[in-house]
Amino acid sequence: MFTEDQLNRYSRHIILKGFGPKAQKKLLHSSVLVIGAGGLGSSALLYLAAAGAGKIGIADYDKVDISNLQRQILYSQKDIKIPKTEAAAFRLSELNSDVHLFQHTERLQPSNILNIIKDYDFIIDGTDSQKMKLLINDACVLANKPLAHAAAIEFSGQIMTIIPHKSSCLRCIFSAPENESLSCSQSGIIGAVVGVLGTLQALEAIKYLSGVGELLTDSFLSFQGDMARFHKFSVQRNPHCEICGETPTITDLNPETYQLCK
Amino acid sequence: MQMKQDNDNTTKSEIFRDYRGVECPMNFARITVDLMDLNIGDRIRVLLDDGEPSVNVPRSLEREGQKVVHKEKIDDHWLLIIEKRVD
């Protein structure tokens, strides 16, 4: 049963046709890991905590910098030089003390990622490096963990949800990058654009965890903020995919495959 | 909780709630949570304030697919009998 506080706090979910108290209960008993507490992670984490996801993991090894504040809305000026996981956990606990928060401050790598994601029902990729995104994709496919992928740069972004072995994964669509492409640290980004994508990731997690609605699987949603355009297009599983195809060539997380930039 | 025998011989239960003084939409939220624990065919007798609650709550319940089988004004408040029709 709901506590008096929960009944009031989640009343707009409870009275929502198609959501209701059962979906809220599921959400309260679910867990989600947000990898990267930056621009994507900020809006995703805030909405997940507000919605009452029961357990939220925050994975980030960085500290808050003044250049983050233009888009990473979890943080304030007082958080500068503080580890992001610590500042984020404090902010989220102030927002909703119902939520159990776990901080992962170690840098995620092939050697530790499987051990970290195993305790969560759903994973959100809020990182900004292509190699890291492939590592997260591969780890989620190997561990059979659903994942909301998103990326944003300049005025644009994209999002896709991956249910391993049931819907297309990143490697079904993209081959491994030869060179690391631009990230927010080298190129610009409108804060509101990355906020839109992070919010959509939170929505995908909420839908999956509560069993409500239709997921953004086997399709890519791209967003062009400067043109105010959303475009959704279908993708398909690739039977020759290196990790989720019929005869996968990637069967473990070899560190050489993911030489992450320091 | 009261028990009653229905025409189809299945035992239905009925609960009573007094939500006078509870504003919209919290009265509807509370009824929605009450309904969650009931079986199809079970009923809630609920007291609501006059004004917005007496209009909004029955409308929202019907929209959810539940059945308001009785609605009666008693003095300055309303009695509603709601039957659970959908999970």
Interface residues (C-beta under 8 A of the other chain):
Chain A: M1 F2 L7 N8 S11 R12 I14 I15 K17 G20 P21 K22
Chain B: P25 M26 F28 A29 R30 T32 V33 M36 D37 S60 R63 E64
